[in-house]
Amino acid sequence: MAKGQAVSLDLFFAIVILFLVFIVFVDQNNLNINYSAEEIIEKDMKRAVSTAANNLVLTQGTPKNWEFSLDSQILLIGLVNTRRVIAENKLDEFMNMNYDISVKRLGIHGYDYYFSIEQKGIIVKEKYNTANPAYLSDSEKIAVTKRMVEYNGEISELYFKIYW
């Protein structure tokens, strides 16, 4: 084999090895990017579910008497007049509100939600997107929070889940 051929062959193998190293690096980098995107989605969902649940049980909403307002005037839904004590009129208005409008007023754009109040393990109130009841299945993208509230004079569990 001539000296020129040996150099060419060595150069060829070096380029192939560099190319393979580059492919491994790019593939690993893509895995890191995908993992980071998953983490971002998960953190956003946890923030959104916690904020929405806190607004429901710790605030009166905006305006404070939103249950008597037009849907377009409601900025934020709150279900209490006193911290953690569910106001029946606000809860009724929320339960009867158009689902899509409630998503906007809860500040959870891009997600669906499941809302329930349980007393002694029995669901007494429940609201969800009937067109997409994915909360019933094992959705990969779901965030759940629970708050203790008083409803009809009893200690109750308010569950709020968001999913997509």
N, C-alpha and C positions, 0 to 999 in steps of 0.2 A: 504494500500500500504506500502510495506516495505521501510525502510530508504534507502536501496541500490537502489531500483527501482526509488525512488524520485530523488536521485542524478543523476542516469543515464538519467532520463527523462529531468532534468534541463540541464545536459551537452548536450544532444541531441538538445534541443531548442537553447542553446547558440551557438552551432556549425552551426545550420541552419541560425540563425540570422547573424552570422559572414560571412557565405557564401553569403547570400543575400547582405550584405553591400559590400563585395568584388566584386560581380557581378556589382552592381551599380557603384562602383569606376572604374572598368575596362571599363565599357561601357562609362562613362563620359570621361575617359582618351582617348578612341578611338575617340570620337567626337572631342576632342581638337586636336588630331593628324591630323585628316582629315581636320579640319578647318585650321590648320597651313599649311598643304600641299597645300590647295587651295590658301592661302595667298601667299605662295612662288611662285606658278605658276603665279598668277596674277601679282606679282611684277616683275618676270622675263619677262613676256610678255610686261609690260609697259616699262621696261628698253630696251628690244629688239626693240620695235616699235619706241621708241624715238631715239635711237642710229641710227637705219637704216635710218629713215627720215632725221635726222641731217646730216648723211653722204651724202645722196643724194643731199641735197640742200645747204650744207655749204662747201663741199669739191669737189675737182676735181677728186678724186678717186686716186687709187694707182695701177700702175703708173699714172702720171698726164694725159697721153694720152692713157689711157687704151682702148679707143674705137678702136685704131689701133693695139692692142696687141692680141695675141692668148689667148683663154679662160684660158688656164693653167697659163698664166703670170699675169692675173688680180687678184689682192689681195683685192681690195675694189672698189665698184662702187660709183662714184660721178657724178652728172648730170650737174654740172656748171663749167664754167671757171672763173666766177665772182660770188661772194656770191649771192645766191637766184635768179640768172638769168640763166634760163635753156638753155644749149647749145644744139641746135637741133641735131648735129651729135652724141653727147653722148646719148641723149634721144632715137634717132633712133636705135642706137646699143643696148641699154638696151631693148627696145621694141622687137627687133629681137633675143635677146639672149635666149638660151635654158632656160626654166623656172627653172629646177633643178640646173643648174649652177648659175643662178642669186640668188637663195636662199642661196647658199654657199657664194657667193661674197657679199651678203648683211649681212651676219653673223647672219642669223635667222634659223639656223639648227633646225629641229623638228617642224617648223611651216610652214604653207602656208601663202601667202600674197595676198593682193589686192592693186593695185596701180592705181591711177587715177589723172588726171589733169582736173580741171573744170574751165570754163570761163563763168561768168554770169549764173551759174547754169547748164550749158551744159557740159557733159563729152566730152573732145576733145581727150584724150588719156586714155587708160585703159589696164591693164595687170593683169592677175590672173591665177591660176591653173585651166585650163579648165576641168581637170579630177576630181577636188574636189572644185566646186564653192560654198562652204558652206557659204561664205560671203553673199550670197543671202538670206540665211535663218537666223533665230535668233539663231546663234551659241552661246552656253554657254561660250565658251572660245574665246574671241575676245578682241583685244586691238586696239584702233584707235588713230591716230594723224593727225593733219592738219597743213600744213605749207603754208604761203603765199609766192608766187614766181612770177617772171616775166617770161612769156612765150609768144613768138611772139609779144613782145612789150606791152602785156597787163598784168595787175595784175591778177593772177590766184590762185586757191586753189589746193594744192597738198595733196591728201589724201593717207595715207598709213595705212593699216590694216593688222594685223596678226591674224591668227586663227588656230585651229586644230580640 
